[in-house]
Amino acid sequence: MVAEAAKRSFDDLVAEAESVSVDGWDFSWLDGRATEERPSWGYSRLMAGRMARAHAALDVQTGGGEVLAGVPRLPAVTVATESWPPNIARAAARLRPRGVAVVADDDEPRLPFRDGAFDLVTSRHPVTTWWEEIARVLRPGGTYFSQQVGPRSVVELTEFFLGPQPRDTARDPELTRAAAEGAGLEVLDLRPERLLTVFHDVGAVVYFLRKVIWIVPGFSAGRYRAELRELHDRIQDEGPFVAYATRFLIEARKPLPA
């Protein structure tokens, strides 16, 4: 696929990437065209182990339900929330046959659940973590388990289109620890990693930026056509575009009453 894409024209690659659906959180369209190292901890495997031991679990911002659907054994009570209508439909089709309740939620406080409803709350790549709400819906002794996007993730791509960016502290792992502790949770694990990300053709970049909308806010191929042309020529002359994704794993527990 890489060699094939290298022979195709700029217009063809961009047009193809513009025409593909970006609903859901499946990146298989990029197979052979872009790669990203996986974090060493294996979030899906660790999440599945925790789900197998839970009695009631909530997956926040589930996307199209792709990660949750891969869990072999779900708790008797499993609920997922999502805000984007196309993803809600995908998640419902994927998860409801397994007994998961899919709840449309706008990802703003307040979560539509009673206090202490869950002994496990999970979320992979949440846009925002509302720590006070996480603490409220957890039972004492329950845990929050999440893989999150770290600071300046794929910033090399952002800066190619937008120029130098200010330091991003909003997703700093240590600030995240402080926010969790500020909500009364005890942080059990916090692990950051920096992961090699490689784009082999400009179509892969267009698809990625259409799907991961916060990397270049307001992106469209028409708006950034000159920059895309420059990037295409650079890849043709120098080889793949290299960037680095940042991720961190966090697990936090709601303490038992004294």
C-alpha positions in Angstrom: 0.0 0.0 0.0 2.9 2.4 0.8 4.5 1.9 -2.6 1.2 2.2 -4.4 0.3 5.5 -2.6 3.7 6.9 -3.5 2.9 6.6 -7.2 -0.5 8.4 -7.0 -1.1 12.0 -7.6 -1.7 14.6 -4.9 -5.3 15.3 -6.2 -6.1 11.6 -6.2 -4.8 11.0 -2.7 -6.7 14.0 -1.2 -9.9 13.3 -3.1 -9.9 9.7 -1.8 -9.3 10.7 1.8 -12.0 13.3 1.7 -14.6 10.8 0.5 -14.1 8.2 3.2 -16.4 8.1 6.3 -14.7 9.1 9.5 -17.5 8.0 11.8 -16.6 5.8 14.7 -13.1 5.3 16.2 -11.8 2.6 13.9 -8.5 3.6 12.1 -8.2 0.5 9.9 -8.4 2.7 6.8 -4.9 3.8 7.6 -3.5 0.3 7.5 -0.3 0.4 5.4 -0.5 4.2 5.1 0.2 5.4 8.7 1.5 3.7 11.8 1.5 4.6 15.5 3.3 2.7 18.2 1.0 1.2 20.8 1.6 2.0 24.5 3.4 -0.8 26.3 0.8 -1.4 29.0 -1.9 -2.7 26.6 -5.0 -0.8 27.7 -7.6 -3.1 26.1 -6.2 -6.1 27.9 -6.0 -4.4 31.2 -9.5 -2.9 30.8 -10.9 -6.4 30.0 -9.4 -7.8 33.2 -11.0 -5.1 35.3 -14.3 -5.5 33.5 -14.3 -9.3 34.3 -14.1 -8.5 38.0 -16.6 -5.7 38.1 -20.3 -5.8 39.0 -21.4 -2.5 37.4 -19.3 -0.6 34.9 -19.6 2.6 33.0 -17.6 3.4 29.8 -17.5 7.2 29.3 -17.2 8.7 25.8 -17.3 5.2 24.3 -17.0 6.5 20.7 -18.5 3.8 18.4 -18.1 1.2 21.2 -15.1 -0.4 19.6 -13.0 -0.9 22.7 -15.8 -2.0 24.9 -17.0 -4.4 22.3 -13.7 -6.2 22.4 -14.1 -7.1 26.1 -14.7 -10.8 26.4 -16.7 -10.7 29.7 -18.8 -7.7 30.6 -20.3 -7.0 34.0 -24.0 -7.8 34.5 -24.6 -4.1 34.5 -22.6 -2.3 31.8 -23.4 1.2 30.5 -21.7 3.4 27.9 -22.1 7.1 27.2 -21.5 9.0 24.0 -22.3 12.5 22.7 -21.8 12.4 18.9 -24.9 11.1 17.1 -23.2 9.0 14.4 -21.1 7.3 17.1 -24.2 6.8 19.3 -25.8 4.8 16.5 -22.7 2.8 15.9 -22.2 2.1 19.6 -25.8 1.0 20.0 -25.6 -1.4 17.1 -22.4 -2.9 18.4 -23.1 -3.0 22.1 -26.8 -3.5 22.7 -26.8 -7.1 21.5 -24.4 -7.7 24.4 -26.7 -6.2 26.9 -24.9 -2.8 27.2 -27.1 0.2 27.7 -25.9 3.1 25.4 -26.8 6.5 26.8 -26.7 9.7 24.8 -24.9 12.3 26.9 -23.5 15.7 26.1 -20.2 15.0 28.0 -20.9 17.8 30.4 -21.7 17.5 34.1 -23.9 16.1 35.4 -23.5 12.4 34.4 -27.1 10.9 34.3 -26.5 8.3 37.0 -27.1 8.1 40.7 -24.3 8.5 43.3 -22.2 5.3 43.8 -23.8 3.5 40.8 -20.6 1.9 39.5 -17.6 0.0 40.9 -15.6 0.6 37.7 -15.6 3.6 35.3 -13.4 3.5 32.2 -12.6 5.8 29.3 -10.2 5.6 26.4 -9.0 9.0 25.1 -11.7 11.2 26.8 -11.9 14.7 25.5 -12.5 16.0 29.1 -12.5 14.1 32.4 -15.0 15.5 34.9 -13.3 14.3 38.1 -16.0 15.4 40.5 -18.5 13.4 38.5 -16.3 10.4 38.3 -15.9 10.4 42.0 -19.6 10.9 42.6 -20.8 7.9 40.5 -18.1 5.6 41.8 -18.8 3.3 44.8 -16.4 3.5 47.7 -13.5 1.2 46.7 -14.4 1.6 43.0 -11.8 2.6 40.4 -11.5 4.8 37.4 -9.3 3.4 34.7 -8.3 5.4 31.6 -5.9 5.8 28.8 -5.6 9.5 27.9 -4.0 11.7 25.3 -1.0 13.5 26.7 0.3 17.0 26.1 1.5 18.1 22.6 0.4 14.9 21.0 1.3 14.8 17.3 2.3 18.5 17.8 4.7 18.1 14.8 1.6 17.8 12.5 -0.2 20.6 14.3 2.7 23.0 13.9 3.2 22.1 10.2 -0.2 23.6 9.5 -0.6 26.2 12.3 3.0 27.2 13.2 4.6 27.1 16.7 2.1 26.3 19.4 2.2 27.3 23.1 3.0 24.7 25.7 -0.1 22.6 26.4 -0.5 22.0 30.1 -4.1 20.9 30.1 -3.2 17.3 29.5 -0.1 17.1 31.7 -0.1 13.8 33.6 0.9 15.4 36.9 -1.9 18.0 36.6 -4.3 15.2 35.9 -3.1 13.5 39.1 -3.7 16.7 41.0 -7.2 17.0 39.6 -8.1 13.4 40.5 -6.8 13.9 44.0 -8.6 17.2 44.3 -11.9 15.2 43.7 -11.0 12.9 46.5 -9.6 10.0 44.6 -6.4 8.1 45.3 -4.1 7.7 42.2 -2.9 4.1 42.0 -1.0 4.3 38.7 0.2 7.0 36.3 2.4 6.1 33.3 3.2 8.4 30.4 4.7 7.3 27.0 5.8 9.0 23.8 5.0 7.0 20.7 6.4 7.2 17.1 3.7 8.1 14.6 4.5 7.9 10.8 2.4 9.1 7.8 3.4 7.6 4.5 1.2 9.8 2.2 -0.8 13.0 2.3 -4.1 11.1 2.0 -3.4 9.4 5.4 -2.8 12.9 6.9 -6.1 14.2 5.5 -8.0 11.2 6.8 -6.4 11.5 10.3 -7.1 15.3 10.6 -10.7 14.8 9.5 -11.1 12.2 12.2 -9.0 13.6 15.1 -10.5 17.0 14.9 -8.5 18.7 17.7 -5.1 18.2 16.0 -5.8 21.0 13.5 -9.1 22.7 14.6 -11.3 23.6 11.7 -9.3 21.5 9.3 -10.6 20.9 5.8 -8.6 19.9 2.7 -9.9 22.9 0.9 -8.8 25.4 3.6 -5.3 23.9 3.8 -4.7 22.8 0.3 -1.5 24.7 -0.1 0.0 23.2 3.0 -1.2 19.8 2.0 0.5 20.2 -1.4 3.7 21.2 0.4 3.4 18.2 2.6 2.8 15.9 -0.3 5.9 17.2 -2.1 8.0 16.8 1.1 6.9 13.2 1.6 7.7 12.5 -2.1 11.2 14.0 -1.7 12.2 13.1 1.8 10.1 10.2 2.9 7.3 9.7 5.5 6.2 12.5 7.9 7.2 11.6 11.4 5.5 12.8 14.6 5.1 11.6 18.2 1.9 10.8 20.0 1.7 11.1 23.8 -0.4 8.9 26.0 -0.7 8.2 29.7 -2.4 5.6 31.7 -4.2 6.6 34.9 -6.0 4.5 37.5 -7.6 6.1 40.6 -9.6 4.7 43.4 -12.4 6.1 45.6 -11.4 5.5 49.2 -13.5 3.4 51.5 -15.0 5.2 54.4 -12.7 5.5 57.4 
